[in-house]
């Protein structure tokens, strides 16, 4: 029984060392490619607004974009709001907090 324990331990050590050797000897370098900075091109500017009682994302965006009411897309407004405020649920705004809202060009 003692022999089986020693043999199993040596076998595990052998597997570990052969695995390490294979990883070290099989080194492949990848060419370094400088990642171009990703610039987000948007068709809006951002403004911080304090949320009042009864305000929703859509009501605030409609208020600050009166000149664009006929061109506003509700889905795009919600997506843009989430991009600008990544940790905020657009359906759960907290009264008294400031959030960034898109002003469309």
N, CA, C and O atoms as CSV, one atom per row, in Angstrom:
chain,resi,resn,atom,element,x,y,z
A,1,UNK,N,N,0.823,-1.186,0.000
A,1,UNK,CA,C,0.000,0.000,0.000
A,1,UNK,C,C,0.869,1.253,0.000
A,1,UNK,O,O,0.557,2.241,-0.665
A,2,UNK,N,N,1.952,1.199,0.746
A,2,UNK,CA,C,2.872,2.318,0.817
A,2,UNK,C,C,3.482,2.600,-0.557
A,2,UNK,O,O,3.689,3.755,-0.929
A,3,UNK,N,N,3.765,1.534,-1.302
A,3,UNK,CA,C,4.332,1.674,-2.639
A,3,UNK,C,C,3.362,2.405,-3.566
A,3,UNK,O,O,3.790,3.247,-4.357
A,4,UNK,N,N,2.058,2.100,-3.485
A,4,UNK,CA,C,1.069,2.745,-4.349
A,4,UNK,C,C,0.964,4.244,-4.064
A,4,UNK,O,O,0.811,5.042,-4.988
A,5,UNK,N,N,1.046,4.626,-2.798
A,5,UNK,CA,C,0.993,6.049,-2.448
A,5,UNK,C,C,2.186,6.795,-3.030
A,5,UNK,O,O,2.035,7.873,-3.606
A,6,UNK,N,N,3.381,6.209,-2.873
A,6,UNK,CA,C,4.585,6.850,-3.398
A,6,UNK,C,C,4.539,6.922,-4.922
A,6,UNK,O,O,4.910,7.936,-5.514
A,7,UNK,N,N,4.086,5.854,-5.545
A,7,UNK,CA,C,4.006,5.844,-7.006
A,7,UNK,C,C,3.006,6.889,-7.502
A,7,UNK,O,O,3.261,7.560,-8.502
A,8,UNK,N,N,1.889,7.031,-6.825
A,8,UNK,CA,C,0.888,8.024,-7.217
A,8,UNK,C,C,1.433,9.437,-7.052
A,8,UNK,O,O,1.210,10.290,-7.911
A,9,UNK,N,N,2.138,9.691,-5.967
A,9,UNK,CA,C,2.720,11.015,-5.736
A,9,UNK,C,C,3.754,11.341,-6.809
A,9,UNK,O,O,3.765,12.449,-7.345
A,10,UNK,N,N,4.629,10.372,-7.128
A,10,UNK,CA,C,5.638,10.597,-8.169
A,10,UNK,C,C,4.983,10.806,-9.535
A,10,UNK,O,O,5.455,11.613,-10.336
A,11,UNK,N,N,3.922,10.095,-9.793
A,11,UNK,CA,C,3.212,10.246,-11.065
A,11,UNK,C,C,2.607,11.650,-11.176
A,11,UNK,O,O,2.678,12.275,-12.234
A,12,UNK,N,N,2.024,12.138,-10.101
A,12,UNK,CA,C,1.437,13.485,-10.094
A,12,UNK,C,C,2.527,14.536,-10.270
A,12,UNK,O,O,2.344,15.502,-11.011
A,13,UNK,N,N,3.662,14.354,-9.591
A,13,UNK,CA,C,4.785,15.283,-9.742
A,13,UNK,C,C,5.284,15.274,-11.180
A,13,UNK,O,O,5.557,16.330,-11.752
A,14,UNK,N,N,5.404,14.088,-11.764
A,14,UNK,CA,C,5.845,13.971,-13.151
A,14,UNK,C,C,4.888,14.691,-14.097
A,14,UNK,O,O,5.333,15.407,-14.995
A,15,UNK,N,N,3.587,14.515,-13.912
A,15,UNK,CA,C,2.607,15.195,-14.760
A,15,UNK,C,C,2.703,16.715,-14.613
A,15,UNK,O,O,2.624,17.445,-15.600
A,16,UNK,N,N,2.871,17.179,-13.392
A,16,UNK,CA,C,2.982,18.612,-13.140
A,16,UNK,C,C,4.217,19.191,-13.826
A,16,UNK,O,O,4.137,20.212,-14.509
A,17,UNK,N,N,5.362,18.531,-13.637
A,17,UNK,CA,C,6.599,19.031,-14.232
A,17,UNK,C,C,6.562,18.980,-15.754
A,17,UNK,O,O,7.049,19.897,-16.415
A,18,UNK,N,N,5.994,17.926,-16.313
A,18,UNK,CA,C,5.910,17.854,-17.774
A,18,UNK,C,C,4.966,18.927,-18.315
A,18,UNK,O,O,5.191,19.460,-19.402
A,19,UNK,N,N,3.932,19.238,-17.578
A,19,UNK,CA,C,3.017,20.304,-17.984
A,19,UNK,C,C,3.716,21.661,-17.957
A,19,UNK,O,O,3.566,22.460,-18.881
A,20,UNK,N,N,4.472,21.915,-16.904
A,20,UNK,CA,C,5.213,23.179,-16.798
A,20,UNK,C,C,6.241,23.274,-17.914
A,20,UNK,O,O,6.378,24.326,-18.538
A,21,UNK,N,N,6.963,22.195,-18.173
A,21,UNK,CA,C,7.963,22.192,-19.238
A,21,UNK,C,C,7.327,22.479,-20.593
A,21,UNK,O,O,7.861,23.259,-21.381
A,22,UNK,N,N,6.203,21.857,-20.857
A,22,UNK,CA,C,5.530,22.070,-22.139
A,22,UNK,C,C,5.089,23.525,-22.282
A,22,UNK,O,O,5.220,24.106,-23.359
A,23,UNK,N,N,4.573,24.114,-21.214
A,23,UNK,CA,C,4.153,25.513,-21.262
A,23,UNK,C,C,5.333,26.443,-21.493
A,23,UNK,O,O,5.230,27.402,-22.258
A,24,UNK,N,N,6.445,26.166,-20.840
A,24,UNK,CA,C,7.616,27.035,-20.969
A,24,UNK,C,C,8.270,26.885,-22.331
A,24,UNK,O,O,8.688,27.881,-22.922
A,25,UNK,N,N,8.369,25.679,-22.838
A,25,UNK,CA,C,9.069,25.446,-24.098
A,25,UNK,C,C,8.233,25.814,-25.315
A,25,UNK,O,O,8.772,25.903,-26.418
A,26,UNK,N,N,6.972,26.025,-25.150
A,26,UNK,CA,C,6.087,26.310,-26.274
A,26,UNK,C,C,5.692,27.789,-26.299
A,26,UNK,O,O,4.540,28.124,-26.575
A,27,UNK,N,N,6.643,28.661,-26.012
A,27,UNK,CA,C,6.360,30.089,-25.934
A,27,UNK,C,C,6.216,30.654,-27.341
A,27,UNK,O,O,7.082,30.472,-28.197
A,28,UNK,N,N,5.125,31.328,-27.553
A,28,UNK,CA,C,4.904,32.011,-28.825
A,28,UNK,C,C,4.598,33.464,-28.509
A,28,UNK,O,O,3.704,33.768,-27.719
A,29,UNK,N,N,5.340,34.340,-29.126
A,29,UNK,CA,C,5.090,35.753,-28.884
A,29,UNK,C,C,4.156,36.282,-29.953
A,29,UNK,O,O,4.244,35.912,-31.124
A,30,UNK,N,N,3.288,37.128,-29.538
A,30,UNK,CA,C,2.385,37.766,-30.490
A,30,UNK,C,C,2.865,39.189,-30.698
A,30,UNK,O,O,3.291,39.849,-29.751
A,31,UNK,N,N,2.800,39.655,-31.910
A,31,UNK,CA,C,3.258,41.019,-32.163
A,31,UNK,C,C,2.384,42.027,-31.429
A,31,UNK,O,O,1.163,41.885,-31.359
A,32,UNK,N,N,3.028,43.030,-30.895
A,32,UNK,CA,C,2.312,44.062,-30.147
A,32,UNK,C,C,1.623,44.991,-31.132
A,32,UNK,O,O,2.255,45.568,-32.017
A,33,UNK,N,N,0.345,45.121,-30.963
A,33,UNK,CA,C,-0.416,46.037,-31.798
A,33,UNK,C,C,-0.998,47.105,-30.897
A,33,UNK,O,O,-1.773,46.829,-29.981
A,34,UNK,N,N,-0.605,48.321,-31.182
A,34,UNK,CA,C,-1.123,49.409,-30.366
A,34,UNK,C,C,-2.583,49.614,-30.712
A,34,UNK,O,O,-2.948,49.811,-31.871
A,35,UNK,N,N,-3.387,49.563,-29.704
A,35,UNK,CA,C,-4.824,49.700,-29.899
A,35,UNK,C,C,-5.151,51.176,-30.075
A,35,UNK,O,O,-4.821,52.014,-29.236
A,36,UNK,N,N,-5.801,51.462,-31.175
A,36,UNK,CA,C,-6.203,52.839,-31.395
A,36,UNK,C,C,-7.271,53.200,-30.382
A,36,UNK,O,O,-8.162,52.408,-30.076
A,37,UNK,N,N,-7.162,54.389,-29.881
A,37,UNK,CA,C,-8.166,54.804,-28.910
A,37,UNK,C,C,-9.512,54.888,-29.605
A,37,UNK,O,O,-9.667,55.488,-30.668
A,38,UNK,N,N,-10.452,54.271,-28.969
A,38,UNK,CA,C,-11.785,54.251,-29.539
A,38,UNK,C,C,-12.489,55.550,-29.185
A,38,UNK,O,O,-12.752,55.842,-28.019
A,39,UNK,N,N,-12.781,56.309,-30.209
A,39,UNK,CA,C,-13.476,57.568,-30.008
A,39,UNK,C,C,-14.932,57.339,-30.348
A,39,UNK,O,O,-15.274,56.878,-31.437
A,40,UNK,N,N,-15.769,57.667,-29.408
A,40,UNK,CA,C,-17.193,57.477,-29.596
A,40,UNK,C,C,-17.755,58.709,-30.282
A,40,UNK,O,O,-17.772,59.800,-29.713
A,41,UNK,N,N,-18.212,58.524,-31.503
A,41,UNK,CA,C,-18.801,59.627,-32.249
A,41,UNK,C,C,-20.295,59.628,-31.990
A,41,UNK,O,O,-20.999,58.666,-32.296
A,42,UNK,N,N,-20.759,60.712,-31.429
A,42,UNK,CA,C,-22.170,60.807,-31.097
A,42,UNK,C,C,-22.777,62.022,-31.767
A,42,UNK,O,O,-22.074,62.951,-32.164
A,43,UNK,N,N,-24.081,61.998,-31.885
A,43,UNK,CA,C,-24.796,63.130,-32.469
A,43,UNK,C,C,-25.501,63.924,-31.381
A,43,UNK,O,O,-26.555,64.515,-31.613
A,44,UNK,N,N,-24.916,63.932,-30.201
A,44,UNK,CA,C,-25.509,64.676,-29.092
A,44,UNK,C,C,-24.424,65.205,-28.164
A,44,UNK,O,O,-23.286,64.736,-28.167
A,45,UNK,N,N,-24.812,66.192,-27.376
A,45,UNK,CA,C,-23.987,66.713,-26.293
A,45,UNK,C,C,-24.649,66.275,-24.994
A,45,UNK,O,O,-25.794,65.825,-24.991
A,46,UNK,N,N,-23.930,66.408,-23.911
A,46,UNK,CA,C,-24.435,65.927,-22.632
A,46,UNK,C,C,-24.554,67.090,-21.652
A,46,UNK,O,O,-23.706,67.981,-21.611
A,47,UNK,N,N,-25.625,67.059,-20.865
A,47,UNK,CA,C,-25.805,68.062,-19.825
A,47,UNK,C,C,-26.304,67.399,-18.545
A,47,UNK,O,O,-27.156,66.512,-18.602
A,48,UNK,N,N,-25.784,67.818,-17.391
A,48,UNK,CA,C,-26.277,67.265,-16.124
A,48,UNK,C,C,-27.561,67.969,-15.702
A,48,UNK,O,O,-27.668,69.192,-15.788
A,49,UNK,N,N,-28.524,67.190,-15.251
A,49,UNK,CA,C,-29.807,67.736,-14.806
A,49,UNK,C,C,-30.208,67.029,-13.517
A,49,UNK,O,O,-30.054,65.815,-13.380
A,50,UNK,N,N,-30.727,67.818,-12.575
A,50,UNK,CA,C,-31.205,67.272,-11.306
A,50,UNK,C,C,-32.640,66.787,-11.495
A,50,UNK,O,O,-33.487,67.528,-11.994
A,51,UNK,N,N,-32.910,65.558,-11.099
A,51,UNK,CA,C,-34.225,64.949,-11.286
A,51,UNK,C,C,-35.185,65.448,-10.206
A,51,UNK,O,O,-34.868,65.439,-9.017
A,52,UNK,N,N,-36.355,65.881,-10.648
A,52,UNK,CA,C,-37.412,66.359,-9.756
A,52,UNK,C,C,-38.505,65.288,-9.664
A,52,UNK,O,O,-38.480,64.306,-10.406
A,53,UNK,N,N,-39.438,65.476,-8.775
A,53,UNK,CA,C,-40.556,64.548,-8.619
A,53,UNK,C,C,-41.346,64.471,-9.922
A,53,UNK,O,O,-41.704,65.499,-10.496
A,54,UNK,N,N,-41.613,63.276,-10.380
A,54,UNK,CA,C,-42.402,63.062,-11.588
A,54,UNK,C,C,-41.598,63.049,-12.872
A,54,UNK,O,O,-42.151,62.768,-13.935
A,55,UNK,N,N,-40.311,63.343,-12.805
A,55,UNK,CA,C,-39.474,63.341,-14.004
A,55,UNK,C,C,-39.150,61.920,-14.434
A,55,UNK,O,O,-38.948,61.032,-13.605
A,56,UNK,N,N,-39.104,61.725,-15.736
A,56,UNK,CA,C,-38.632,60.473,-16.326
A,56,UNK,C,C,-37.552,60.829,-17.328
A,56,UNK,O,O,-37.377,61.998,-17.674
A,57,UNK,N,N,-36.837,59.834,-17.788
A,57,UNK,CA,C,-35.806,60.078,-18.796
A,57,UNK,C,C,-36.436,60.734,-20.013
A,57,UNK,O,O,-35.913,61.718,-20.536
A,58,UNK,N,N,-37.557,60.190,-20.462
A,58,UNK,CA,C,-38.182,60.721,-21.670
A,58,UNK,C,C,-38.718,62.131,-21.471
A,58,UNK,O,O,-38.594,62.964,-22.369
A,59,UNK,N,N,-39.310,62.416,-20.316
A,59,UNK,CA,C,-39.852,63.761,-20.103
A,59,UNK,C,C,-38.735,64.802,-20.059
A,59,UNK,O,O,-38.904,65.908,-20.572
A,60,UNK,N,N,-37.613,64.466,-19.462
A,60,UNK,CA,C,-36.492,65.405,-19.403
A,60,UNK,C,C,-35.878,65.593,-20.785
A,60,UNK,O,O,-35.588,66.721,-21.184
A,61,UNK,N,N,-35.679,64.504,-21.515
A,61,UNK,CA,C,-35.094,64.605,-22.852
A,61,UNK,C,C,-36.013,65.398,-23.775
A,61,UNK,O,O,-35.535,66.196,-24.580
A,62,UNK,N,N,-37.317,65.191,-23.671
A,62,UNK,CA,C,-38.252,65.972,-24.483
A,62,UNK,C,C,-38.188,67.453,-24.115
A,62,UNK,O,O,-38.282,68.311,-24.992
A,63,UNK,N,N,-38.031,67.757,-22.842
A,63,UNK,CA,C,-37.972,69.154,-22.390
A,63,UNK,C,C,-36.728,69.868,-22.915
A,63,UNK,O,O,-36.808,71.023,-23.333
A,64,UNK,N,N,-35.591,69.196,-22.896
A,64,UNK,CA,C,-34.353,69.856,-23.320
A,64,UNK,C,C,-34.116,69.749,-24.824
A,64,UNK,O,O,-33.183,70.361,-25.344
A,65,UNK,N,N,-34.942,68.985,-25.525
A,65,UNK,CA,C,-34.814,68.834,-26.979
A,65,UNK,C,C,-36.106,69.233,-27.683
A,65,UNK,O,O,-36.564,68.523,-28.578
A,66,UNK,N,N,-36.689,70.341,-27.298
A,66,UNK,CA,C,-37.976,70.760,-27.869
A,66,UNK,C,C,-37.906,70.948,-29.379
A,66,UNK,O,O,-38.892,70.725,-30.082
A,67,UNK,N,N,-36.751,71.354,-29.876
A,67,UNK,CA,C,-36.591,71.576,-31.312
A,67,UNK,C,C,-36.491,70.269,-32.102
A,67,UNK,O,O,-36.543,70.290,-33.332
A,68,UNK,N,N,-36.352,69.150,-31.425
A,68,UNK,CA,C,-36.171,67.855,-32.089
A,68,UNK,C,C,-37.276,66.854,-31.755
A,68,UNK,O,O,-37.102,65.659,-31.995
A,69,UNK,N,N,-38.386,67.298,-31.217
A,69,UNK,CA,C,-39.420,66.370,-30.737
A,69,UNK,C,C,-39.888,65.391,-31.800
A,69,UNK,O,O,-40.104,64.216,-31.503
A,70,UNK,N,N,-40.047,65.850,-33.024
A,70,UNK,CA,C,-40.558,64.961,-34.070
A,70,UNK,C,C,-39.510,63.949,-34.536
A,70,UNK,O,O,-39.850,62.987,-35.225
A,71,UNK,N,N,-38.240,64.152,-34.170
A,71,UNK,CA,C,-37.189,63.245,-34.624
A,71,UNK,C,C,-36.646,62.347,-33.511
A,71,UNK,O,O,-35.748,61.543,-33.764
A,72,UNK,N,N,-37.158,62.461,-32.305
A,72,UNK,CA,C,-36.649,61.646,-31.196
A,72,UNK,C,C,-37.139,60.209,-31.300
A,72,UNK,O,O,-38.321,59.952,-31.530
A,73,UNK,N,N,-36.221,59.292,-31.130
A,73,UNK,CA,C,-36.526,57.865,-31.125
A,73,UNK,C,C,-36.391,57.386,-29.677
A,73,UNK,O,O,-35.317,57.492,-29.085
A,74,UNK,N,N,-37.464,56.867,-29.117
A,74,UNK,CA,C,-37.486,56.488,-27.701
A,74,UNK,C,C,-36.403,55.463,-27.376
A,74,UNK,O,O,-35.720,55.589,-26.360
A,75,UNK,N,N,-36.241,54.459,-28.219
A,75,UNK,CA,C,-35.229,53.431,-27.961
A,75,UNK,C,C,-33.827,54.030,-27.975
A,75,UNK,O,O,-32.994,53.694,-27.134
A,76,UNK,N,N,-33.568,54.921,-28.936
A,76,UNK,CA,C,-32.255,55.560,-29.027
A,76,UNK,C,C,-32.004,56.441,-27.805
A,76,UNK,O,O,-30.889,56.472,-27.285
A,77,UNK,N,N,-33.018,57.148,-27.349
A,77,UNK,CA,C,-32.880,57.997,-26.162
A,77,UNK,C,C,-32.498,57.148,-24.955
A,77,UNK,O,O,-31.596,57.514,-24.201
A,78,UNK,N,N,-33.176,56.018,-24.766
A,78,UNK,CA,C,-32.883,55.149,-23.619
A,78,UNK,C,C,-31.486,54.535,-23.720
A,78,UNK,O,O,-30.778,54.437,-22.717
A,79,UNK,N,N,-31.092,54.127,-24.912
A,79,UNK,CA,C,-29.754,53.554,-25.105
A,79,UNK,C,C,-28.687,54.610,-24.847
A,79,UNK,O,O,-27.695,54.342,-24.169
A,80,UNK,N,N,-28.891,55.818,-25.389
A,80,UNK,CA,C,-27.926,56.898,-25.168
A,80,UNK,C,C,-27.824,57.239,-23.683
A,80,UNK,O,O,-26.729,57.480,-23.174
A,81,UNK,N,N,-28.951,57.258,-22.995
A,81,UNK,CA,C,-28.937,57.544,-21.556
A,81,UNK,C,C,-28.122,56.486,-20.813
A,81,UNK,O,O,-27.351,56.820,-19.913
A,82,UNK,N,N,-28.284,55.219,-21.181
A,82,UNK,CA,C,-27.542,54.148,-20.512
A,82,UNK,C,C,-26.054,54.216,-20.833
A,82,UNK,O,O,-25.226,53.861,-19.994
A,83,UNK,N,N,-25.703,54.670,-22.039
A,83,UNK,CA,C,-24.291,54.823,-22.387
A,83,UNK,C,C,-23.668,55.942,-21.559
A,83,UNK,O,O,-22.544,55.816,-21.074
A,84,UNK,N,N,-24.402,57.028,-21.404
A,84,UNK,CA,C,-23.900,58.179,-20.655
A,84,UNK,C,C,-23.850,57.884,-19.155
A,84,UNK,O,O,-22.926,58.314,-18.465
A,85,UNK,N,N,-24.834,57.157,-18.659
A,85,UNK,CA,C,-24.943,56.817,-17.229
A,85,UNK,C,C,-24.930,55.298,-17.080
A,85,UNK,O,O,-25.984,54.703,-16.858
A,86,UNK,N,N,-23.766,54.652,-17.197
A,86,UNK,CA,C,-23.722,53.186,-17.274
A,86,UNK,C,C,-24.235,52.438,-16.048
A,86,UNK,O,O,-24.661,51.290,-16.178
A,87,UNK,N,N,-24.209,53.035,-14.883
A,87,UNK,CA,C,-24.635,52.316,-13.675
A,87,UNK,C,C,-26.042,52.699,-13.246
A,87,UNK,O,O,-26.443,52.429,-12.114
A,88,UNK,N,N,-26.793,53.328,-14.146
A,88,UNK,CA,C,-28.116,53.827,-13.796
A,88,UNK,C,C,-29.184,53.118,-14.608
A,88,UNK,O,O,-29.048,52.959,-15.821
A,89,UNK,N,N,-30.235,52.698,-13.945
A,89,UNK,CA,C,-31.402,52.136,-14.615
A,89,UNK,C,C,-32.295,53.301,-15.031
A,89,UNK,O,O,-32.740,54.063,-14.173
A,90,UNK,N,N,-32.569,53.459,-16.332
A,90,UNK,CA,C,-33.368,54.605,-16.776
A,90,UNK,C,C,-34.798,54.588,-16.255
A,90,UNK,O,O,-35.490,55.604,-16.322
A,91,UNK,N,N,-35.244,53.467,-15.743
A,91,UNK,CA,C,-36.603,53.364,-15.217
A,91,UNK,C,C,-36.655,53.588,-13.702
A,91,UNK,O,O,-37.738,53.604,-13.117
A,92,UNK,N,N,-35.496,53.759,-13.067
A,92,UNK,CA,C,-35.433,53.919,-11.612
A,92,UNK,C,C,-34.605,55.143,-11.230
A,92,UNK,O,O,-33.643,55.021,-10.471
A,93,UNK,N,N,-34.959,56.312,-11.739
A,93,UNK,CA,C,-34.238,57.532,-11.385
A,93,UNK,C,C,-34.570,57.924,-9.951
A,93,UNK,O,O,-35.708,57.780,-9.506
A,94,UNK,N,N,-33.578,58.416,-9.241
A,94,UNK,CA,C,-33.770,58.827,-7.852
A,94,UNK,C,C,-33.929,60.338,-7.791
A,94,UNK,O,O,-33.115,61.083,-8.337
A,95,UNK,N,N,-34.977,60.780,-7.126
A,95,UNK,CA,C,-35.286,62.200,-7.011
A,95,UNK,C,C,-34.151,62.905,-6.269
A,95,UNK,O,O,-33.675,62.432,-5.237
A,96,UNK,N,N,-33.728,64.046,-6.819
A,96,UNK,CA,C,-32.666,64.835,-6.201
A,96,UNK,C,C,-31.275,64.525,-6.716
A,96,UNK,O,O,-30.343,65.284,-6.449
A,97,UNK,N,N,-31.106,63.435,-7.446
A,97,UNK,CA,C,-29.801,63.090,-8.009
A,97,UNK,C,C,-29.611,63.774,-9.355
A,97,UNK,O,O,-30.577,64.075,-10.057
A,98,UNK,N,N,-28.347,64.015,-9.706
A,98,UNK,CA,C,-28.012,64.558,-11.013
A,98,UNK,C,C,-27.679,63.402,-11.952
A,98,UNK,O,O,-26.964,62.472,-11.578
A,99,UNK,N,N,-28.200,63.468,-13.162
A,99,UNK,CA,C,-27.892,62.501,-14.209
A,99,UNK,C,C,-27.537,63.279,-15.466
A,99,UNK,O,O,-27.925,64.436,-15.625
A,100,UNK,N,N,-26.797,62.633,-16.352
A,100,UNK,CA,C,-26.456,63.252,-17.625
A,100,UNK,C,C,-27.511,62.872,-18.654
A,100,UNK,O,O,-27.927,61.717,-18.746
A,101,UNK,N,N,-27.933,63.868,-19.427
A,101,UNK,CA,C,-28.952,63.656,-20.449
A,101,UNK,C,C,-28.435,64.155,-21.788
A,101,UNK,O,O,-27.703,65.143,-21.845
A,102,UNK,N,N,-28.815,63.467,-22.877
A,102,UNK,CA,C,-28.344,63.882,-24.199
A,102,UNK,C,C,-29.136,65.066,-24.750
A,102,UNK,O,O,-30.363,65.111,-24.655
A,103,UNK,N,N,-28.409,66.019,-25.325
A,103,UNK,CA,C,-29.017,67.104,-26.088
A,103,UNK,C,C,-28.633,66.841,-27.537
A,103,UNK,O,O,-27.461,66.937,-27.898
A,104,UNK,N,N,-29.605,66.514,-28.356
A,104,UNK,CA,C,-29.342,66.114,-29.732
A,104,UNK,C,C,-29.111,67.318,-30.629
A,104,UNK,O,O,-29.748,68.361,-30.476
A,105,UNK,N,N,-28.185,67.154,-31.571
A,105,UNK,CA,C,-27.861,68.227,-32.524
A,105,UNK,C,C,-28.899,68.316,-33.614
A,105,UNK,O,O,-28.791,69.161,-34.502
